[in-house]
Amino acid sequence: MARDVGDPWLILALWGGGAVLALIGAMCYSELGAAFPWVGGDYIYLREAYHPFVAFLSGWASFTVGFGAAIAAGAMGFAAYVLQLFPSETPSTLQVKGIALVLLWGLTAVHAGGVGPGGFLQQVLTILKIGAIGFLVVGAFTVGQGDWQHLAIMPQKSVAGLGTLVVSFIFVTYAYSGWNAAGYIAGEIMNPTRSIPLTMIGGTLLVGALYGILNLVYFYALPLHILAEPPLMPVAEKAAVEMFGPVAANLVTIMLCISIAGAVSAMVWTGPRVYYAMAQDGFLPTFFSDTQQQAGAPVHSILLQSMWVTVLVLSGTFEQLVIYSGMIITMFTALTVGAVIILRQRKPQLVRPFRVPLYPVLPVIFILVSGVIMIILSLEKPVETFWACLTLSAGIPIYLFMRKSMSVPVS
């Protein structure tokens, strides 16, 4: 964003806009999650509101792009920070991908061990993640060497165009993605009708505040043009070197590696629950819904996901993966938010422990913003958009085959 947008205040505005959009989405998903407290998330909501075909494409998109590409991008981001601990070496593409795969399969092994070990690992990583960000923020404003005048430096180039801003906003929405994760594991949560709204809305507010403060730390540490210089990925490491020196920066880098590992772990944990729900409906072989001997974890679905992520890690770059996944994630998230409106009309008697405030204004705003993002992104990044659409289209013959071979009902 520093490279493409060129204005610190505009970057902060994009992060603020992303927080508002995520909060609206979290409120809409909270209504759906509390009404349908089952494992599966978007897949369940789309099946109930539209048609099994739409739900299947959502599940297919979650596998190939929504979770698959997001996990791959996160693992490669983790590798970029790890390599910052060894500045004497020249990082190679093979090193980045090798470290990413070690993280992926290490987390896969833990989560395949059952709900207990996976849940414990996620709790530990989440606590360490919040601690890492808190350490960086508190340290920056107490002992860090920075300058608020960095925010006053005028950009050296013209303001970014609308298309560039939308592409940058995709990176913001990618960073916020996960606000709906509680819906995927609703069936494994105690008192989900109450916990899901609290988790989604409260978590989104917390993350939005942390991201806003963290970006202020970066701008406090360094001027925009330095943040925009290669390497682009390890922004926190750059800021830490400037504020605390190289020794403290290494500590911050280690902590941020833990933070990113926590995000990847969450997706390795939640994604397979979608494929589990699809297998229960017959859209995948029942092999992928087998949890009998694995302490509640859908091990075969976890392994399936990690094998696909391995392919993505070996074939893509971080930036391409984010844009590639952003298009389809935006589309299905907008469809799911639209399910709130459809189900209000189709199933007015449905018990809704939580209701979206200011209905239907907030869902409509979310859908309209998502539509604008998809249109502009398709114009700005046609290659990534083409591959995303091709990936989605590949799910159609699979749906037809599974429906025919396994006698899946169409409505």
Secondary structure, 3 states (H helix, E strand, C coil): CCCCCCCHHHHHHHHHHHHHHHHHHHHHHHHHHHHCCCECCHHHHHHHHCCHHHHHHHHHHHHHHHCHHHHHHHHHHHHHHHHCCCCCCCCCHHHHHHHHHHHHHHHHHHHHCCHHHHHHHHHHHHHHHHHHHHHHHHHHHHCCCCCHHHHHCCCCCCCCCHHHHHHHHHHHHHHHCCCCHHHHEHHHCCCHHHHHHHHHHHHHHHHHHHHHHHHHHHHHHCCHHHHCCCCCCCHHHHHHHHHHCHHHHHHHHHHHHHHHHHHHHHHHHHHHHHHHHHHHHCCCCHHHHCCCCCCCCCHHHHHHHHHHHHHHHHHCCHHHHHHHHHHHHHHHHHHHHHHHHHHHHHCCCCCCCCCCCCCCHHHHHHHHHHHHHHHHHHHHCHHHHHHHHHHHHCHHHHHHHHHHHCCCCCC
